[in-house]
Amino acid sequence: MYCKRKDWHPEDIKAAIRKTGMTLKALAIQHGYSGSVIRRTLKIPYPAAQTIIARHLGVTPQDIWPSRYDETGNPLRGLLANRHKSSRSAGSSRCQKRGME
Protein backbone atom coordinates (compact mmCIF):
# COMPACT_ATOMS: atom_id res chain seq x y z
CA MET A 1 0.00 0.00 0.00
CA TYR A 2 1.24 3.49 -0.88
CA CYS A 3 1.47 5.78 2.12
CA LYS A 4 1.53 9.53 1.52
CA ARG A 5 3.58 11.29 4.18
CA LYS A 6 2.30 14.47 5.75
CA ASP A 7 4.17 17.74 6.11
CA TRP A 8 5.66 18.46 9.52
CA HIS A 9 3.42 20.65 11.62
CA PRO A 10 4.73 24.25 11.79
CA GLU A 11 5.02 24.01 15.59
CA ASP A 12 7.17 20.88 15.20
CA ILE A 13 9.48 22.77 12.84
CA LYS A 14 9.74 25.72 15.22
CA ALA A 15 10.43 23.40 18.16
CA ALA A 16 13.13 21.53 16.22
CA ILE A 17 14.85 24.83 15.38
CA ARG A 18 14.61 26.03 19.00
CA LYS A 19 16.13 22.74 20.21
CA THR A 20 19.26 23.63 18.23
CA GLY A 21 19.56 26.90 20.17
CA MET A 22 18.37 29.01 17.24
CA THR A 23 15.23 31.04 16.55
CA LEU A 24 13.38 31.45 13.27
CA LYS A 25 14.40 35.11 13.10
CA ALA A 26 18.06 34.43 13.90
CA LEU A 27 18.19 31.67 11.28
CA ALA A 28 16.80 34.02 8.63
CA ILE A 29 19.19 36.85 9.53
CA GLN A 30 22.16 34.46 9.61
CA HIS A 31 21.43 33.66 5.96
CA GLY A 32 20.87 37.26 4.86
CA TYR A 33 17.07 37.31 4.88
CA SER A 34 14.64 39.50 6.78
CA GLY A 35 13.55 38.11 10.11
CA SER A 36 10.10 37.07 8.88
CA VAL A 37 11.13 34.99 5.83
CA ILE A 38 11.61 31.72 7.71
CA ARG A 39 8.38 32.20 9.64
CA ARG A 40 6.39 32.77 6.43
CA THR A 41 7.92 29.63 4.92
CA LEU A 42 6.12 27.55 7.53
CA LYS A 43 2.85 28.33 5.71
CA ILE A 44 3.87 29.44 2.21
CA PRO A 45 6.21 27.50 -0.11
CA TYR A 46 9.60 29.22 -0.51
CA PRO A 47 12.20 26.70 -1.75
CA ALA A 48 15.30 28.72 -0.78
CA ALA A 49 14.11 29.22 2.80
CA GLN A 50 12.89 25.61 3.00
CA THR A 51 16.43 24.51 2.14
CA ILE A 52 17.86 26.72 4.90
CA ILE A 53 15.53 25.21 7.47
CA ALA A 54 16.13 21.65 6.31
CA ARG A 55 19.93 21.97 6.25
CA HIS A 56 19.89 23.51 9.71
CA LEU A 57 17.90 20.51 10.95
CA GLY A 58 19.99 17.95 9.08
CA VAL A 59 17.20 16.70 6.80
CA THR A 60 15.99 17.45 3.28
CA PRO A 61 13.21 19.92 2.46
CA GLN A 62 11.27 16.96 1.03
CA ASP A 63 11.37 15.32 4.49
CA ILE A 64 9.73 18.35 6.08
CA TRP A 65 7.33 19.32 3.26
CA PRO A 66 6.69 16.29 1.03
CA SER A 67 3.55 17.94 -0.38
CA ARG A 68 5.61 20.82 -1.80
CA TYR A 69 7.79 18.60 -4.00
CA ASP A 70 7.19 16.26 -6.92
CA GLU A 71 8.31 12.63 -7.13
CA THR A 72 11.75 13.63 -8.40
CA GLY A 73 12.36 16.13 -5.58
CA ASN A 74 11.69 19.30 -7.59
CA PRO A 75 9.68 22.08 -5.94
CA LEU A 76 6.11 22.36 -7.16
CA ARG A 77 5.10 25.71 -8.60
CA GLY A 78 1.85 27.66 -8.78
CA LEU A 79 -1.40 25.96 -7.86
CA LEU A 80 0.30 22.61 -7.32
CA ALA A 81 2.45 24.11 -4.58
CA ASN A 82 -0.68 24.99 -2.64
CA ARG A 83 -2.07 21.47 -2.70
CA HIS A 84 -0.44 20.83 0.69
CA LYS A 85 -3.36 22.66 2.32
CA SER A 86 -5.78 19.95 1.20
CA SER A 87 -3.37 17.05 1.72
CA ARG A 88 -2.82 17.65 5.44
CA SER A 89 -5.83 15.53 6.29
CA ALA A 90 -4.83 12.84 3.80
CA GLY A 91 -2.94 9.78 4.85
CA SER A 92 -3.34 6.65 6.85
CA SER A 93 -2.92 6.01 10.54
CA ARG A 94 -0.30 3.46 9.48
CA CYS A 95 1.85 6.28 8.06
CA GLN A 96 4.61 7.68 10.25
CA LYS A 97 6.12 11.11 9.95
CA ARG A 98 9.89 10.80 9.66
CA GLY A 99 12.31 13.02 11.44
CA MET A 100 10.10 14.08 14.35
CA GLU A 101 9.92 11.08 16.65
Backbone bond lengths (Angstrom), bond angles and torsions (degrees), N, CA, C in turn:
res aa  C-N    CA-C-N  psi(-1)  N-CA   C-N-CA  omega(-1)  CA-C   N-CA-C  phi
1 M - - - 1.447 - - 1.532 109.85 -
2 Y 1.333 116.30 136.43 1.456 121.48 177.67 1.521 109.03 -79.78
3 C 1.300 116.44 134.65 1.455 121.81 -177.73 1.523 108.95 -121.57
4 K 1.317 117.03 111.67 1.457 120.67 178.94 1.521 109.65 -81.97
5 R 1.338 115.68 122.03 1.461 120.55 179.99 1.520 110.28 -76.60
6 K 1.300 115.47 149.43 1.459 121.82 178.13 1.521 110.12 -94.44
7 D 1.328 114.92 155.21 1.465 120.84 173.20 1.530 108.83 -65.87
8 W 1.329 115.89 150.81 1.462 119.86 173.03 1.529 107.45 -63.11
9 H 1.288 116.07 146.99 1.458 120.95 175.00 1.529 107.89 -70.29
10 P 1.337 118.46 141.27 1.469 120.16 179.71 1.532 113.93 -53.56
11 E 1.321 117.64 -36.30 1.472 119.98 178.73 1.527 111.16 -67.45
12 D 1.339 117.43 -32.58 1.461 120.66 176.47 1.528 110.71 -67.25
13 I 1.319 116.12 -38.17 1.470 120.48 178.39 1.523 109.39 -65.62
14 K 1.332 116.51 -47.90 1.465 120.13 179.73 1.526 111.10 -60.27
15 A 1.318 116.64 -42.71 1.468 120.15 179.53 1.526 111.14 -63.67
16 A 1.327 117.09 -41.61 1.467 120.64 179.62 1.527 110.50 -62.37
17 I 1.318 117.09 -40.13 1.467 121.04 178.70 1.535 109.77 -67.25
18 R 1.325 116.81 -44.08 1.476 120.00 178.60 1.526 111.76 -61.56
19 K 1.325 117.32 -35.66 1.471 120.86 179.74 1.519 112.23 -64.49
20 T 1.329 117.29 -19.27 1.464 120.59 177.36 1.526 111.17 -88.72
21 G 1.337 116.85 0.13 1.458 120.83 -179.75 1.516 113.35 86.66
22 M 1.322 116.68 15.36 1.462 121.91 -177.05 1.526 109.02 -120.00
23 T 1.323 116.24 158.31 1.461 121.27 172.75 1.519 108.51 -112.28
24 L 1.323 116.46 164.31 1.464 120.77 177.18 1.535 110.37 -58.44
25 K 1.317 116.21 -46.08 1.463 121.05 -178.95 1.528 111.33 -63.10
26 A 1.320 117.15 -46.24 1.463 120.33 -179.38 1.526 111.38 -63.71
27 L 1.328 117.04 -37.43 1.459 120.65 178.42 1.527 110.45 -64.10
28 A 1.324 116.86 -42.70 1.463 120.81 178.49 1.527 110.67 -63.10
29 I 1.312 117.18 -48.65 1.471 121.57 -177.86 1.521 110.85 -63.55
30 Q 1.337 117.01 -39.16 1.457 121.26 178.71 1.532 111.32 -57.88
31 H 1.325 116.41 -29.41 1.466 120.57 -177.69 1.526 112.62 -103.60
32 G 1.339 116.66 14.20 1.457 120.74 173.81 1.517 115.43 82.26
33 Y 1.312 117.96 19.86 1.461 122.11 178.31 1.516 109.75 -109.00
34 S 1.335 116.08 163.09 1.460 119.24 174.46 1.520 108.72 -67.46
35 G 1.307 116.20 158.03 1.452 121.11 -174.76 1.515 115.72 -60.34
36 S 1.325 118.17 -20.64 1.465 120.07 -175.86 1.531 114.23 -94.29
37 V 1.326 117.89 -8.65 1.472 120.39 -175.43 1.523 112.23 -59.81
38 I 1.313 117.68 -47.83 1.461 120.63 -178.12 1.531 110.13 -64.75
39 R 1.304 116.75 -40.81 1.469 120.38 179.67 1.530 111.22 -61.67
40 R 1.326 117.18 -43.66 1.468 120.77 178.73 1.522 111.72 -63.80
41 T 1.326 116.97 -32.27 1.458 121.45 -178.65 1.526 111.78 -64.37
42 L 1.313 117.69 -22.05 1.455 120.14 178.28 1.524 111.44 -64.18
43 K 1.328 117.45 -25.20 1.467 122.05 -178.87 1.530 113.64 -114.41
44 I 1.323 117.22 -28.90 1.461 121.62 -175.27 1.527 109.74 -119.57
45 P 1.338 117.83 130.44 1.467 119.63 -179.73 1.536 112.47 -59.33
46 Y 1.318 116.05 129.90 1.460 123.71 176.36 1.527 105.90 -150.21
47 P 1.348 117.39 90.97 1.467 121.49 -172.05 1.528 115.59 -51.22
48 A 1.321 118.85 -40.71 1.471 119.96 -178.43 1.535 110.87 -64.32
49 A 1.322 116.51 -44.67 1.464 120.12 179.75 1.525 111.09 -71.41
50 Q 1.328 117.42 -34.12 1.462 120.70 176.65 1.527 110.04 -61.14
51 T 1.323 116.64 -38.90 1.464 121.20 177.92 1.520 110.89 -65.19
52 I 1.316 117.89 -40.66 1.464 121.96 178.03 1.519 110.23 -59.94
53 I 1.315 116.38 -48.12 1.465 120.64 -179.68 1.522 110.31 -61.74
54 A 1.324 116.18 -49.10 1.464 120.60 -176.75 1.524 111.80 -61.60
55 R 1.324 117.23 -46.06 1.473 119.65 179.06 1.521 110.97 -61.76
56 H 1.312 116.36 -40.23 1.466 119.80 179.20 1.531 110.52 -61.01
57 L 1.333 116.05 -35.17 1.464 120.52 -177.98 1.526 113.25 -91.32
58 G 1.330 117.12 -3.53 1.456 120.58 177.36 1.519 114.66 76.47
59 V 1.336 116.57 27.43 1.462 121.88 177.19 1.521 108.20 -132.36
60 T 1.325 116.91 -178.79 1.462 119.93 175.98 1.520 109.53 -96.94
61 P 1.338 117.44 156.94 1.468 119.13 175.53 1.532 111.95 -58.10
62 Q 1.329 116.29 -33.36 1.461 120.70 179.54 1.533 111.37 -65.41
63 D 1.339 117.70 -28.62 1.462 120.80 176.10 1.528 111.07 -67.54
64 I 1.324 116.34 -38.50 1.461 121.05 -177.28 1.528 111.61 -81.33
65 W 1.339 116.81 -43.45 1.463 122.09 -176.42 1.525 111.49 -125.44
66 P 1.308 120.61 68.19 1.465 120.20 -178.12 1.531 112.80 -60.25
67 S 1.318 118.13 -27.93 1.470 120.19 -179.10 1.523 112.93 -72.16
68 R 1.311 118.06 -14.26 1.466 121.57 -177.98 1.526 112.98 -93.41
69 Y 1.320 116.99 1.43 1.471 121.40 -176.47 1.522 110.80 -129.91
70 D 1.338 115.51 150.09 1.464 119.06 176.70 1.526 110.01 -83.64
71 E 1.328 115.66 -177.46 1.467 121.33 -175.94 1.530 113.44 -62.03
72 T 1.332 116.62 -25.22 1.464 119.94 -178.73 1.529 112.54 -94.04
73 G 1.340 116.94 1.95 1.459 120.64 177.86 1.506 114.80 91.73
74 N 1.334 118.17 6.53 1.461 121.25 178.09 1.520 110.53 -85.50
75 P 1.340 117.18 141.39 1.467 119.45 178.75 1.518 110.74 -62.88
76 L 1.323 115.98 139.78 1.459 121.01 174.72 1.518 108.32 -78.40
77 R 1.302 116.43 150.22 1.465 121.37 -179.15 1.521 110.27 -119.95
78 G 1.309 116.72 158.94 1.454 122.53 173.14 1.506 113.75 61.72
79 L 1.329 115.67 -137.27 1.460 121.39 -176.28 1.518 112.25 -61.70
80 L 1.331 116.87 -34.83 1.464 119.30 -179.82 1.519 111.76 -63.04
81 A 1.316 117.38 -32.15 1.461 120.55 -179.40 1.519 111.33 -67.03
82 N 1.317 116.85 -23.83 1.459 120.17 -179.20 1.521 112.92 -89.83
83 R 1.307 117.96 0.34 1.456 119.94 -178.51 1.525 111.76 -66.06
84 H 1.340 118.38 -17.49 1.456 120.37 -179.28 1.524 111.92 -61.79
85 K 1.325 117.90 -23.33 1.458 120.05 178.88 1.521 110.51 -64.55
86 S 1.340 116.87 -39.22 1.457 119.60 -178.56 1.517 112.20 -86.41
87 S 1.331 118.62 -17.44 1.460 120.47 -176.56 1.519 112.88 -89.20
88 R 1.329 118.19 -5.65 1.464 119.78 -178.43 1.515 112.03 -62.21
89 S 1.342 116.42 -32.62 1.455 118.43 -179.76 1.516 111.85 -87.14
90 A 1.327 116.79 -8.88 1.461 120.47 -179.96 1.514 110.07 -75.33
91 G 1.312 115.05 159.69 1.454 118.89 176.23 1.506 111.54 120.97
92 S 1.281 115.24 171.99 1.447 122.26 -176.67 1.515 109.32 -116.20
93 S 1.317 116.62 153.98 1.452 119.55 177.15 1.521 110.90 -66.49
94 R 1.344 116.76 -15.97 1.454 120.67 178.29 1.523 111.84 -81.88
95 C 1.330 116.93 -8.67 1.470 121.18 177.85 1.514 108.94 -79.51
96 Q 1.323 116.06 145.74 1.459 120.76 176.41 1.507 108.72 -124.53
97 K 1.332 115.83 135.56 1.450 120.40 176.52 1.519 107.91 -77.66
98 R 1.322 116.52 127.36 1.460 120.23 179.96 1.505 110.97 -85.82
99 G 1.300 115.68 150.14 1.450 120.84 173.00 1.523 114.68 93.39
100 M 1.313 118.08 -23.72 1.464 120.08 -177.45 1.519 108.51 -123.26
101 E 1.294 118.27 67.49 1.452 122.06 178.33 1.493 110.77 -94.08
